[in-house]
């Protein structure tokens, strides 16, 4: 790595996929207050993501609905309501 090209906050961070519980240790400057232990026993900053290559259908080959904001349920409710009015 070239010297003096990375920001001062650059450090190793654990990215945790909350959908698949897969964890990755990657260099990053992301701001986070959580910490977590890695396999080497050391503690690193922890950032949780909703989807990664471990859970994305393109990489896994499995199609599944990931609904963290209730969007699918809201859509189904609107669809059922619209069918009742017709």
Z-matrix of the N, CA and C atoms (Angstrom, degrees):
N
C 1 1.449
C 2 1.526 1 109.39
N 3 1.322 2 116.50 1 140.38
C 4 1.450 3 120.41 2 176.92
C 5 1.519 4 109.49 3 -71.83
N 6 1.308 5 116.43 4 146.07
C 7 1.451 6 121.88 5 179.76
C 8 1.528 7 110.19 6 -79.98
N 9 1.329 8 115.45 7 149.13
C 10 1.469 9 124.52 8 173.05
C 11 1.527 10 114.92 9 61.45
N 12 1.347 11 118.48 10 27.29
C 13 1.465 12 118.53 11 175.64
C 14 1.519 13 111.80 12 -109.47
N 15 1.344 14 117.65 13 -15.27
C 16 1.454 15 120.72 14 -179.83
C 17 1.526 16 110.78 15 -95.43
N 18 1.340 17 117.53 16 148.55
C 19 1.465 18 120.37 17 176.63
C 20 1.532 19 110.43 18 -61.73
N 21 1.314 20 116.32 19 160.54
C 22 1.462 21 120.99 20 -178.90
C 23 1.522 22 112.19 21 -63.78
N 24 1.348 23 117.76 22 -30.00
C 25 1.470 24 121.53 23 -178.15
C 26 1.521 25 113.28 24 -77.85
N 27 1.310 26 119.43 25 -0.63
C 28 1.459 27 122.48 26 -177.39
C 29 1.521 28 109.71 27 -65.85
N 30 1.356 29 116.04 28 121.83
C 31 1.447 30 122.02 29 179.73
C 32 1.522 31 108.71 30 -156.06
N 33 1.314 32 117.31 31 173.80
C 34 1.459 33 122.12 32 178.16
C 35 1.529 34 108.47 33 -78.87
N 36 1.348 35 116.45 34 133.90
C 37 1.462 36 123.20 35 -177.90
C 38 1.531 37 108.37 36 -132.27
N 39 1.338 38 115.76 37 140.84
C 40 1.466 39 120.91 38 174.70
C 41 1.522 40 107.80 39 -88.25
N 42 1.325 41 116.94 40 122.55
C 43 1.459 42 122.07 41 173.30
C 44 1.523 43 106.47 42 -102.97
N 45 1.339 44 116.41 43 122.66
C 46 1.453 45 121.31 44 -177.58
C 47 1.522 46 109.78 45 -114.12
N 48 1.322 47 115.80 46 123.08
C 49 1.460 48 122.47 47 176.36
C 50 1.532 49 106.94 48 -81.50
N 51 1.339 50 117.33 49 112.04
C 52 1.467 51 120.75 50 -176.44
C 53 1.525 52 111.96 51 -72.24
N 54 1.318 53 118.15 52 -18.62
C 55 1.458 54 121.60 53 179.09
C 56 1.526 55 111.61 54 -76.63
N 57 1.329 56 116.81 55 -43.61
C 58 1.464 57 120.78 56 -176.22
C 59 1.525 58 113.59 57 -109.40
N 60 1.316 59 117.84 58 -6.24
C 61 1.474 60 124.31 59 -176.94
C 62 1.523 61 112.85 60 64.60
N 63 1.311 62 117.59 61 15.95
C 64 1.465 63 122.36 62 176.33
C 65 1.519 64 108.49 63 -78.03
N 66 1.343 65 117.07 64 143.02
C 67 1.455 66 121.55 65 -179.40
C 68 1.521 67 110.00 66 -124.52
N 69 1.351 68 115.95 67 143.79
C 70 1.451 69 123.30 68 179.89
C 71 1.521 70 108.26 69 -129.53
N 72 1.313 71 118.77 70 137.53
C 73 1.462 72 123.26 71 174.91
C 74 1.515 73 107.32 72 -104.56
N 75 1.337 74 115.86 73 112.85
C 76 1.461 75 121.84 74 -172.34
C 77 1.523 76 109.13 75 -136.77
N 78 1.311 77 117.12 76 145.83
C 79 1.456 78 121.49 77 174.19
C 80 1.519 79 109.96 78 -71.11
N 81 1.352 80 117.00 79 133.11
C 82 1.460 81 120.77 80 -176.33
C 83 1.524 82 110.97 81 -158.74
N 84 1.331 83 115.28 82 164.25
C 85 1.462 84 121.83 83 173.78
C 86 1.520 85 111.42 84 -111.60
N 87 1.325 86 118.47 85 9.70
C 88 1.465 87 122.81 86 -175.85
C 89 1.529 88 110.00 87 -61.60
N 90 1.334 89 116.04 88 142.50
C 91 1.455 90 122.32 89 -178.77
C 92 1.526 91 109.61 90 -91.03
N 93 1.319 92 117.33 91 122.94
C 94 1.455 93 122.06 92 179.65
C 95 1.525 94 109.82 93 -148.68
N 96 1.331 95 115.81 94 150.86
C 97 1.464 96 120.22 95 179.42
C 98 1.525 97 111.99 96 -103.70
N 99 1.333 98 117.87 97 -16.57
C 100 1.465 99 121.48 98 -179.39
C 101 1.527 100 110.60 99 -79.23
N 102 1.327 101 115.30 100 153.77
C 103 1.457 102 120.75 101 174.76
C 104 1.521 103 108.96 102 -132.60
N 105 1.318 104 115.75 103 158.78
C 106 1.455 105 120.78 104 179.34
C 107 1.519 106 110.16 105 -152.82
N 108 1.322 107 116.35 106 156.28
C 109 1.467 108 121.02 107 178.82
C 110 1.519 109 109.66 108 -89.04
N 111 1.315 110 115.26 109 137.50
C 112 1.453 111 122.31 110 177.32
C 113 1.516 112 108.84 111 -96.90
N 114 1.323 113 117.70 112 173.84
C 115 1.463 114 123.82 113 -177.05
C 116 1.524 115 113.12 114 -60.02
N 117 1.330 116 117.61 115 -24.52
C 118 1.462 117 120.97 116 179.95
C 119 1.526 118 112.64 117 -83.29
N 120 1.351 119 116.91 118 0.97
C 121 1.461 120 121.59 119 178.76
C 122 1.516 121 114.11 120 88.76
N 123 1.322 122 117.87 121 -9.32
C 124 1.460 123 121.55 122 179.78
C 125 1.518 124 109.94 123 -83.33
N 126 1.333 125 115.60 124 155.60
C 127 1.458 126 121.53 125 178.86
C 128 1.533 127 109.07 126 -101.05
N 129 1.336 128 115.59 127 132.23
C 130 1.456 129 122.85 128 -178.44
C 131 1.525 130 109.20 129 -128.85
N 132 1.337 131 117.65 130 159.20
C 133 1.467 132 119.36 131 171.50
C 134 1.524 133 109.75 132 -59.48
N 135 1.339 134 117.19 133 145.60
C 136 1.472 135 122.72 134 -176.40
C 137 1.517 136 109.30 135 -121.85
N 138 1.342 137 115.91 136 132.03
C 139 1.461 138 121.75 137 176.17
C 140 1.522 139 107.70 138 -128.13
N 141 1.331 140 116.67 139 126.27
C 142 1.460 141 121.09 140 -178.27
C 143 1.525 142 110.30 141 -97.43
N 144 1.337 143 115.21 142 132.66
C 145 1.460 144 122.03 143 178.41
C 146 1.523 145 108.94 144 -118.65
N 147 1.326 146 116.84 145 152.59
C 148 1.460 147 121.25 146 -178.48
C 149 1.519 148 112.87 147 -80.99
N 150 1.329 149 116.70 148 -27.49
C 151 1.459 150 119.52 149 -177.35
C 152 1.528 151 109.22 150 -150.07
N 153 1.320 152 115.59 151 143.52
C 154 1.463 153 121.62 152 178.24
C 155 1.526 154 107.86 153 -147.12
N 156 1.305 155 116.29 154 -172.06
C 157 1.466 156 118.88 155 178.68
C 158 1.527 157 111.53 156 -65.16
N 159 1.331 158 117.69 157 -18.89
C 160 1.463 159 121.11 158 179.18
C 161 1.528 160 112.40 159 -76.90
N 162 1.341 161 117.20 160 -19.52
C 163 1.467 162 119.18 161 -177.95
C 164 1.524 163 114.10 162 -126.60
N 165 1.317 164 118.49 163 -6.38
C 166 1.463 165 120.89 164 -178.81
C 167 1.527 166 110.15 165 -74.59
N 168 1.337 167 117.48 166 132.31
C 169 1.479 168 120.90 167 -177.48
C 170 1.523 169 114.09 168 -56.82
N 171 1.322 170 118.36 169 -30.84
C 172 1.468 171 120.38 170 179.90
C 173 1.521 172 110.60 171 -61.64
N 174 1.337 173 117.04 172 -41.27
C 175 1.463 174 121.35 173 -177.40
C 176 1.525 175 112.84 174 -85.56
N 177 1.327 176 117.22 175 -32.39
C 178 1.461 177 120.27 176 -176.27
C 179 1.524 178 112.35 177 -87.33
N 180 1.327 179 117.70 178 -24.35
C 181 1.450 180 121.31 179 -177.64
C 182 1.518 181 112.84 180 78.73
N 183 1.325 182 117.03 181 6.08
C 184 1.459 183 121.76 182 179.51
C 185 1.521 184 108.83 183 -114.78
N 186 1.313 185 115.58 184 132.54
C 187 1.451 186 120.19 185 178.47
C 188 1.515 187 109.06 186 -92.13
N 189 1.330 188 116.67 187 126.27
C 190 1.457 189 120.26 188 175.58
C 191 1.515 190 108.87 189 -150.22
N 192 1.314 191 116.06 190 154.34
C 193 1.451 192 121.78 191 -178.97
C 194 1.513 193 109.16 192 -91.57
N 195 1.323 194 115.78 193 123.04
C 196 1.459 195 121.38 194 176.23
C 197 1.517 196 106.23 195 -108.83
N 198 1.313 197 116.04 196 110.77
C 199 1.457 198 121.14 197 -173.83
C 200 1.518 199 109.44 198 -125.60
N 201 1.322 200 116.37 199 93.03
C 202 1.459 201 119.42 200 -178.88
C 203 1.518 202 111.99 201 -94.67
N 204 1.312 203 118.42 202 -16.74
C 205 1.460 204 120.63 203 -176.75
C 206 1.523 205 112.46 204 -108.96
N 207 1.338 206 118.85 205 5.23
C 208 1.460 207 121.57 206 179.26
C 209 1.512 208 113.45 207 77.09
N 210 1.318 209 118.14 208 17.76
C 211 1.465 210 121.55 209 -176.21
C 212 1.523 211 112.27 210 -65.82
N 213 1.325 212 116.48 211 -39.96
C 214 1.460 213 119.56 212 -178.27
C 215 1.524 214 110.14 213 -65.66
N 216 1.318 215 116.58 214 -44.08
C 217 1.463 216 120.61 215 179.62
C 218 1.530 217 110.95 216 -63.78
N 219 1.322 218 117.95 217 -40.61
C 220 1.469 219 121.13 218 177.31
C 221 1.522 220 110.48 219 -61.70
N 222 1.342 221 116.29 220 -42.23
C 223 1.460 222 120.11 221 179.36
C 224 1.524 223 110.43 222 -63.36
N 225 1.315 224 117.06 223 -44.83
C 226 1.467 225 120.38 224 -179.86
C 227 1.531 226 111.27 225 -62.25
N 228 1.319 227 117.29 226 -38.67
C 229 1.466 228 120.76 227 178.01
C 230 1.527 229 111.20 228 -64.85
N 231 1.342 230 116.51 229 -43.29
C 232 1.475 231 120.04 230 177.94
C 233 1.519 232 110.66 231 -64.08
N 234 1.320 233 117.14 232 -40.75
C 235 1.455 234 121.63 233 -179.93
C 236 1.525 235 110.46 234 -63.68
N 237 1.329 236 117.17 235 -43.88
C 238 1.463 237 120.27 236 178.84
C 239 1.509 238 111.01 237 -65.39
N 240 1.323 239 118.04 238 -38.96
C 241 1.462 240 121.85 239 179.65
C 242 1.532 241 110.57 240 -66.06
N 243 1.345 242 116.36 241 -39.04
C 244 1.465 243 119.29 242 -178.83
C 245 1.531 244 110.91 243 -69.54
N 246 1.315 245 117.68 244 -32.92
C 247 1.465 246 120.71 245 178.19
C 248 1.532 247 111.00 246 -69.16
N 249 1.326 248 116.97 247 -33.02
C 250 1.473 249 120.89 248 178.98
C 251 1.522 250 112.13 249 -68.86
N 252 1.333 251 117.10 250 -34.51
C 253 1.462 252 120.86 251 -178.16
C 254 1.520 253 112.35 252 -76.19
N 255 1.308 254 118.39 253 -20.50
C 256 1.470 255 121.73 254 -179.05
C 257 1.450 256 111.04 255 -82.53
